[in-house]
C-alpha cells in the first residue's frame, strides 16, 4: 500500500510514471526437486471411496429405548450387578416381543433371557411394574396398521375401510351420479323452453 501511494503521488506530480516509482511484485519461483519425495506417485484411485460395514444379525440394535426412569434403575442396579444400558434395552426388548396381551411369566422370562437368574428377576420385576403403569399395550411404541387381508376389526386411527363403508360409498356415488343426470336433463328442458319461446315470438312477429 505504501508503494502504491508513492506511485500515485508521483504520477499526479510529474504527470507520468517514473521509473523509480513502481509497485513491487513478488516473483514466482518453481522448485519441484523435493516434490516427488513428499508426494510419491504410487497412488491409485480405489474402486470404492466410502465403505460401510453393515450390521450383522447379532449386532442389531433393540427397538426399546432407555428413558430417564430406566437410567435411574440401571445406575442403581450397576452397584450390585454387572449390567450396561444396552444390555438392559435388549432384555426389555426380548420381554416385550415375547409377550402378547398378557406378559410372560418369570419362568418364561428365564427362557427368553440369557443372563443370570438374579439379574433376570430384578429386571423382570421392574418391567412388570412399568408395564402395569403403561397406558398402551406395549412399552415399545408402534404404528397401527391394518391387516392386508382385511380381517382386522380394529380400525387404525379411527379410519374405517371395511365392506360396509365401501358399500355406503358406492351408494353415495350412485345417488350423486343420478342427481347429476337429473340436473343435466333439467338444463336441457329449460333450454328447449327458451328456444320454444323465441320461436313463438318470431312467429308472432311474422304474422
Protein Blocks (a to p, Z undefined) as FASTA:
>chain_A
ZZmmmmmmmmmmnopacfklccddddddddfklmmmmmcckbccdfblbdcddddfklpc
cfbdcdfklmmmmmmmmmmmccdfklmmmmmmmmmmmpcfbccdfklmmmmpmcdfklmm
mmmmmmmmmmmmpmbfbfbdcdddddfklpafbdghhiacbfklmmmmmmmmmmmmmmmm
mmmmmmmmmmmmmmmmmmmmmmmmmZZ
